[in-house]
Amino acid sequence: MHTSDREPSDPSDETFNYYSGGCFIVPDARALDAKVEIMSIAPRPASAASPAARWLTPDQQRVWRTYLLGVARLDEYLDADLRKHGLDLGEYEILVCLEEVEGRQLRMSELADRVHQSRSRLTHTIARMERAGLVERLTCPTDRRGVWAHLTEAGYELLSAAAPGHVAAVRHAFLEAVGEEDFAAIGRAFTAVLEATEENRQDPA
């Protein structure tokens, strides 16, 4: 099931298998539901000490807030689907990342970067998954300070069991909901977002 040479951006490609398509983890979508209406994006008078801000127009605010709420709802929907297999979206992403690489293992530092988690948070997540028998931590043979996260056979089997339903959920709530034309536009838009934010990225602490 090695998928690293696949292009999951094509909604017609049947090899679009494990990964949810780059959704961001939002801890509580319901909390965002409540907050999205009161976010302080509306124009305010500029103080004498600060220049006037470039506030969002009403249409821009609507699109921005819809985006935030949509991401939260999508993550919540996918997370609920994975709960049937005893996983959350973050754990599923870890299993996917490990399955995609040769040897099914990565240094913890590299894995943290790939799944966009702080190293301390990843350590707790991996410890929980290790207790469940899904992964194991191994000492790097060439660097005793280095630790690898390795996908176990049980983890691979759980990923294989969860993947079909997860991909069906992605297709229903995202690909089919937006349509092929808008799906391609989202890909172009977020390529631009990644490029615009790359220079400010920091390694997870």
WOTA-V925022 format. One record per residue. N is the residue number from 0. RES is the residue in one small letter. SS is DSSP state (hx for helix, st for strand, lp for the rest). PHI is phi in whole degrees, 0 to 359 (none if undefined). BURIAL is b if it has 24 or more other C-alpha atoms within 12 Angstrom, else e. Layout:
{{N,RES,SS,PHI,BURIAL} {N,RES,SS,PHI,BURIAL}}
This chain:
{{0,m,lp,none,e} {1,h,lp,293,e} {2,t,lp,235,e} {3,s,lp,293,e} {4,d,lp,262,e} {5,r,lp,266,e} {6,e,lp,247,e} {7,p,lp,281,b} {8,s,lp,276,b} {9,d,lp,266,e} {10,p,lp,293,b} {11,s,lp,267,e} {12,d,lp,276,e} {13,e,lp,290,e} {14,t,lp,279,e} {15,f,lp,292,b} {16,n,lp,247,b} {17,y,lp,283,b} {18,y,lp,282,b} {19,s,lp,279,b} {20,g,lp,98,b} {21,g,lp,86,b} {22,c,lp,289,b} {23,f,lp,267,b} {24,i,lp,281,b} {25,v,lp,241,b} {26,p,lp,303,e} {27,d,lp,213,e} {28,a,hx,294,b} {29,r,hx,296,e} {30,a,hx,295,e} {31,l,hx,292,b} {32,d,hx,308,e} {33,a,hx,287,e} {34,k,hx,279,e} {35,v,lp,297,e} {36,e,lp,278,e} {37,i,lp,240,e} {38,m,lp,296,e} {39,s,lp,274,e} {40,i,lp,258,e} {41,a,lp,294,e} {42,p,lp,301,e} {43,r,lp,232,e} {44,p,lp,298,e} {45,a,lp,282,e} {46,s,lp,281,e} {47,a,lp,296,e} {48,a,lp,272,e} {49,s,lp,230,e} {50,p,lp,289,e} {51,a,lp,296,e} {52,a,lp,279,e} {53,r,lp,271,e} {54,w,lp,292,e} {55,l,lp,288,e} {56,t,lp,288,e} {57,p,hx,306,e} {58,d,hx,294,e} {59,q,hx,295,e} {60,q,hx,300,e} {61,r,hx,299,e} {62,v,hx,294,e} {63,w,hx,298,e} {64,r,hx,291,b} {65,t,hx,296,e} {66,y,hx,299,e} {67,l,hx,301,b} {68,l,hx,292,b} {69,g,hx,297,b} {70,v,hx,298,b} {71,a,hx,296,b} {72,r,hx,295,b} {73,l,hx,296,b} {74,d,hx,299,b} {75,e,hx,297,b} {76,y,hx,296,b} {77,l,hx,291,b} {78,d,hx,297,b} {79,a,hx,297,e} {80,d,hx,295,b} {81,l,hx,288,b} {82,r,hx,300,e} {83,k,hx,298,e} {84,h,hx,254,b} {85,g,lp,76,e} {86,l,lp,240,b} {87,d,lp,247,b} {88,l,hx,297,b} {89,g,hx,295,b} {90,e,hx,293,b} {91,y,hx,299,b} {92,e,hx,298,b} {93,i,hx,298,b} {94,l,hx,300,b} {95,v,hx,298,b} {96,c,hx,300,b} {97,l,hx,289,b} {98,e,hx,293,b} {99,e,hx,282,b} {100,v,lp,258,b} {101,e,hx,299,e} {102,g,hx,79,e} {103,r,hx,55,b} {104,q,st,209,b} {105,l,st,218,b} {106,r,st,300,b} {107,m,hx,302,b} {108,s,hx,295,b} {109,e,hx,289,b} {110,l,hx,297,b} {111,a,hx,301,b} {112,d,hx,293,e} {113,r,hx,291,b} {114,v,hx,260,b} {115,h,lp,58,b} {116,q,lp,240,b} {117,s,lp,295,e} {118,r,hx,294,e} {119,s,hx,292,e} {120,r,hx,295,e} {121,l,hx,297,b} {122,t,hx,302,b} {123,h,hx,294,e} {124,t,hx,295,b} {125,i,hx,296,b} {126,a,hx,299,e} {127,r,hx,294,e} {128,m,hx,291,b} {129,e,hx,293,b} {130,r,hx,297,e} {131,a,lp,277,e} {132,g,lp,82,e} {133,l,lp,274,b} {134,v,st,222,b} {135,e,st,219,b} {136,r,st,262,b} {137,l,st,236,b} {138,t,st,282,e} {139,c,st,294,e} {140,p,lp,293,e} {141,t,lp,259,e} {142,d,st,211,e} {143,r,st,296,e} {144,r,st,276,e} {145,g,st,276,e} {146,v,st,233,b} {147,w,st,256,b} {148,a,st,258,b} {149,h,st,239,b} {150,l,st,284,b} {151,t,lp,277,b} {152,e,hx,297,e} {153,a,hx,296,e} {154,g,hx,295,b} {155,y,hx,297,b} {156,e,hx,294,e} {157,l,hx,293,b} {158,l,hx,300,b} {159,s,hx,298,b} {160,a,hx,286,e} {161,a,hx,278,b} {162,a,hx,301,b} {163,p,hx,302,e} {164,g,hx,293,b} {165,h,hx,295,b} {166,v,hx,295,b} {167,a,hx,299,b} {168,a,hx,293,b} {169,v,hx,297,b} {170,r,hx,298,b} {171,h,hx,294,e} {172,a,hx,273,b} {173,f,hx,233,b} {174,l,hx,300,b} {175,e,hx,287,e} {176,a,hx,291,e} {177,v,hx,265,e} {178,g,hx,85,e} {179,e,hx,296,e} {180,e,hx,295,e} {181,d,hx,291,e} {182,f,hx,299,b} {183,a,hx,295,e} {184,a,hx,295,e} {185,i,hx,298,e} {186,g,hx,300,e} {187,r,hx,294,e} {188,a,hx,298,e} {189,f,hx,279,e} {190,t,hx,296,e} {191,a,hx,295,e} {192,v,hx,298,e} {193,l,hx,299,e} {194,e,hx,294,e} {195,a,hx,290,e} {196,t,hx,258,e} {197,e,hx,300,e} {198,e,hx,292,e} {199,n,hx,261,e} {200,r,lp,290,e} {201,q,lp,233,e} {202,d,lp,296,e} {203,p,lp,301,e} {204,a,lp,278,e}}
